[in-house]
């Protein structure tokens, strides 16, 4: 997908209009429309503002990143996890794995 297609998808997921996104970024809805149609490319600074406004990573918008919907809260928590001692990280990961397994089993039973 192109920058424009990813921007459109993420904006619609957030239930934002082009005008809403334009205001959040400091530009107009018309310019957002041109980005979404891939008529023009934003500067890296503007692309970063678009990513922030949409709650996605810049990497997702400009590259083939796998995780488009990692919000800032999740990113902040990942940074905090990295700072934990290894033993505490292991406990946290074991707890997370238990929740993932439970979710997977529930999905299989449906």
Backbone bond lengths (Angstrom), bond angles and torsions (degrees), N, CA, C in turn:
res aa  C-N    CA-C-N  psi(-1)  N-CA   C-N-CA  omega(-1)  CA-C   N-CA-C  phi
1 X - - - 1.457 - - 1.535 109.47 -
2 X 1.309 115.55 149.90 1.456 121.09 179.65 1.529 110.93 -85.17
3 X 1.338 115.95 169.95 1.458 120.88 175.19 1.527 109.97 -53.97
4 X 1.327 115.80 -46.46 1.462 120.32 -178.68 1.521 113.17 -62.04
5 X 1.315 116.44 -44.16 1.467 120.60 -180.00 1.529 110.94 -64.45
6 X 1.329 116.32 -41.53 1.460 120.02 179.47 1.523 111.10 -67.80
7 X 1.324 116.27 -38.33 1.463 120.19 177.65 1.521 110.52 -63.51
8 X 1.316 116.30 -46.15 1.464 120.89 178.84 1.528 110.51 -59.23
9 X 1.323 116.47 -47.72 1.463 121.05 -178.89 1.528 110.69 -60.09
10 X 1.333 117.02 -49.66 1.464 120.83 -177.95 1.527 111.03 -64.56
11 X 1.327 116.97 -38.78 1.473 120.64 179.08 1.526 110.90 -63.54
12 X 1.312 116.42 -43.93 1.467 119.82 179.35 1.523 111.58 -67.02
13 X 1.330 117.54 -34.60 1.463 120.89 176.39 1.526 110.47 -62.36
14 X 1.326 116.54 -33.52 1.468 122.71 179.09 1.523 111.95 -84.48
15 X 1.351 116.09 -3.52 1.456 122.15 -177.83 1.532 111.49 57.10
16 X 1.324 114.49 43.80 1.465 121.52 177.88 1.522 109.55 -106.40
17 X 1.321 116.26 149.92 1.456 120.54 171.46 1.527 108.23 -88.10
18 X 1.320 115.69 167.72 1.455 119.12 175.29 1.525 109.90 -61.58
19 X 1.329 116.50 -36.55 1.458 120.95 177.67 1.518 112.31 -63.88
20 X 1.346 115.80 -41.80 1.470 120.23 177.69 1.523 110.67 -59.93
21 X 1.324 115.12 -46.12 1.462 119.59 -179.39 1.527 110.33 -66.13
22 X 1.310 116.62 -40.30 1.459 120.34 177.99 1.521 111.62 -58.55
23 X 1.328 116.74 -44.99 1.469 120.34 178.40 1.518 111.26 -62.24
24 X 1.325 116.55 -42.21 1.464 120.87 -179.06 1.526 111.73 -64.50
25 X 1.329 115.62 -30.79 1.459 121.09 -176.06 1.531 111.64 -92.12
26 X 1.338 116.41 -20.93 1.452 120.08 -177.40 1.508 113.26 93.01
27 X 1.326 115.81 30.15 1.457 121.46 177.64 1.523 107.74 -139.67
28 X 1.309 117.38 -166.92 1.464 120.86 -178.78 1.527 111.41 -101.86
29 X 1.319 114.65 162.30 1.459 120.27 174.90 1.518 111.66 -63.69
30 X 1.343 116.72 -31.56 1.469 120.54 178.26 1.528 111.05 -63.62
31 X 1.323 116.54 -40.40 1.468 120.04 178.87 1.528 109.61 -67.65
32 X 1.331 116.86 -40.70 1.467 120.27 177.04 1.529 109.25 -58.80
33 X 1.324 116.70 -42.22 1.467 120.96 177.68 1.520 111.74 -58.81
34 X 1.323 116.69 -40.36 1.469 120.14 178.56 1.529 110.74 -67.02
35 X 1.350 116.40 -37.95 1.471 118.79 174.96 1.523 110.16 -61.84
36 X 1.334 115.57 -45.02 1.469 119.89 -176.37 1.523 112.16 -66.76
37 X 1.306 117.13 -30.87 1.478 120.42 177.67 1.529 111.19 -87.58
38 X 1.336 116.73 4.04 1.462 123.12 -179.03 1.525 112.50 57.76
39 X 1.334 115.94 30.67 1.460 120.53 175.84 1.525 110.55 -78.07
40 X 1.331 116.27 -35.10 1.463 122.06 176.08 1.523 108.32 -137.25
41 X 1.322 115.35 158.13 1.462 121.55 178.61 1.525 108.54 -110.30
42 X 1.321 117.86 137.55 1.467 119.97 177.82 1.524 111.21 -76.22
43 X 1.325 115.13 161.62 1.461 119.33 171.10 1.523 107.69 -67.22
44 X 1.306 117.03 165.81 1.458 120.52 179.75 1.531 110.17 -63.16
45 X 1.334 116.76 -36.64 1.474 120.25 178.35 1.529 111.00 -63.96
46 X 1.324 116.23 -43.43 1.465 120.19 179.30 1.523 110.78 -68.21
47 X 1.327 117.09 -40.35 1.465 120.31 177.90 1.527 110.17 -60.93
48 X 1.332 117.14 -37.65 1.469 120.81 177.65 1.523 110.46 -65.74
49 X 1.333 117.22 -38.92 1.471 120.61 177.28 1.527 110.61 -65.61
50 X 1.325 116.75 -39.35 1.473 121.07 177.27 1.531 109.18 -61.41
51 X 1.324 116.52 -47.10 1.465 120.59 179.75 1.525 110.92 -59.45
52 X 1.335 116.90 -45.77 1.465 120.58 179.31 1.523 111.32 -61.42
53 X 1.329 116.34 -44.61 1.467 120.70 -179.04 1.522 111.78 -63.63
54 X 1.325 116.21 -32.31 1.469 120.52 -178.63 1.527 112.91 -90.94
55 X 1.323 116.54 -7.09 1.460 119.59 179.95 1.514 113.37 70.73
56 X 1.326 115.93 30.98 1.457 121.25 177.30 1.522 108.25 -122.14
57 X 1.311 116.07 169.98 1.458 119.19 177.68 1.525 109.96 -84.65
58 X 1.312 115.33 150.72 1.459 120.32 174.65 1.520 109.64 -61.60
59 X 1.318 115.63 -36.97 1.466 121.14 178.06 1.533 110.81 -56.63
60 X 1.316 116.83 -40.99 1.465 120.50 178.54 1.524 110.95 -61.80
61 X 1.328 116.82 -44.42 1.461 119.53 -175.95 1.524 113.22 -69.52
62 X 1.324 117.51 -35.38 1.461 118.75 -172.45 1.521 114.47 -105.24
63 X 1.326 117.44 -13.34 1.458 120.39 179.97 1.522 109.40 -129.98
64 X 1.301 116.36 -172.35 1.457 121.14 178.93 1.518 111.03 -93.09
65 X 1.328 116.18 51.68 1.463 120.36 -179.64 1.525 110.01 -68.78
66 X 1.300 115.47 145.44 1.460 121.35 -176.05 1.523 112.42 -79.12
67 X 1.322 117.17 -33.71 1.464 120.43 -171.96 1.512 111.39 -108.12
68 X 1.323 115.96 96.36 1.442 119.65 -177.83 1.509 113.41 -82.53
69 X 1.291 118.34 -22.57 1.456 119.75 -171.45 1.519 114.30 -110.89
70 X 1.305 117.65 28.11 1.455 119.16 174.95 1.517 106.15 -75.68
71 X 1.319 115.70 113.99 1.448 118.05 -179.53 1.526 110.73 -84.75
72 X 1.312 115.26 170.94 1.460 120.56 -176.04 1.519 111.39 -62.34
73 X 1.318 117.33 -35.70 1.466 121.01 178.81 1.532 110.65 -61.49
74 X 1.323 116.50 -44.43 1.472 120.14 178.64 1.528 110.78 -64.78
75 X 1.328 116.64 -41.53 1.462 119.83 178.77 1.531 111.23 -62.94
76 X 1.338 116.17 -41.51 1.463 119.81 178.45 1.524 111.14 -62.65
77 X 1.316 116.57 -39.67 1.462 120.20 179.17 1.525 111.41 -67.62
78 X 1.318 116.71 -37.65 1.465 119.50 176.36 1.526 110.89 -61.62
79 X 1.315 116.29 -39.90 1.467 119.96 177.95 1.525 110.77 -63.60
80 X 1.338 116.30 -39.07 1.466 119.97 178.65 1.526 111.03 -67.33
81 X 1.322 116.73 -38.78 1.467 120.93 178.72 1.521 110.18 -60.52
82 X 1.328 116.53 -40.87 1.465 120.31 -179.95 1.527 112.80 -60.02
83 X 1.333 116.34 -25.01 1.469 121.02 -177.30 1.529 112.84 -87.53
84 X 1.327 117.35 -10.29 1.467 120.64 -178.95 1.525 110.52 -72.36
85 X 1.328 116.11 152.12 1.470 119.04 172.31 1.534 109.38 -62.30
86 X 1.319 116.40 153.03 1.463 121.27 -175.13 1.523 112.70 -55.68
87 X 1.321 117.97 -41.54 1.468 120.61 -178.71 1.530 111.08 -62.51
88 X 1.322 117.25 -42.40 1.467 120.74 178.67 1.525 110.97 -67.93
89 X 1.311 116.55 -37.32 1.471 119.83 175.99 1.519 110.58 -62.05
90 X 1.319 116.52 -42.01 1.470 120.91 179.01 1.520 111.05 -60.43
91 X 1.330 117.02 -42.80 1.470 120.59 178.24 1.535 110.85 -64.31
92 X 1.316 115.27 -43.50 1.462 119.84 179.41 1.525 111.01 -62.11
93 X 1.337 116.55 -44.73 1.461 120.41 179.45 1.530 111.72 -64.68
94 X 1.319 117.80 -36.46 1.469 120.83 177.70 1.527 110.12 -64.09
95 X 1.322 116.57 -41.02 1.464 120.67 177.88 1.529 110.22 -64.65
96 X 1.318 116.01 -44.79 1.464 120.04 178.95 1.532 110.56 -61.98
97 X 1.322 116.99 -43.13 1.467 120.82 179.30 1.524 111.21 -60.26
98 X 1.332 116.75 -37.15 1.469 120.16 178.28 1.535 110.39 -63.84
99 X 1.314 117.23 -42.19 1.466 120.45 178.01 1.529 111.04 -66.43
100 X 1.326 117.35 -40.08 1.461 120.43 178.73 1.530 110.93 -63.43
101 X 1.332 116.78 -42.73 1.465 121.26 179.30 1.522 110.60 -64.02
102 X 1.321 116.22 -42.34 1.474 120.55 178.47 1.527 109.92 -60.72
103 X 1.308 116.82 -45.45 1.463 121.37 179.72 1.507 111.74 -62.39
104 X 1.317 116.86 -41.27 1.454 121.76 179.87 1.535 110.50 -64.94
105 X 1.322 117.02 -43.27 1.465 121.15 178.48 1.525 110.99 -63.29
106 X 1.327 115.94 -42.84 1.467 119.22 178.89 1.519 111.23 -62.35
107 X 1.310 116.79 -38.59 1.458 120.74 179.37 1.524 110.91 -66.23
108 X 1.337 117.01 -37.02 1.459 120.94 179.76 1.527 111.78 -69.51
109 X 1.333 116.49 -30.49 1.462 120.96 -178.32 1.513 113.37 -79.89
110 X 1.307 117.07 -11.94 1.488 120.30 -179.19 1.484 111.83 -80.23
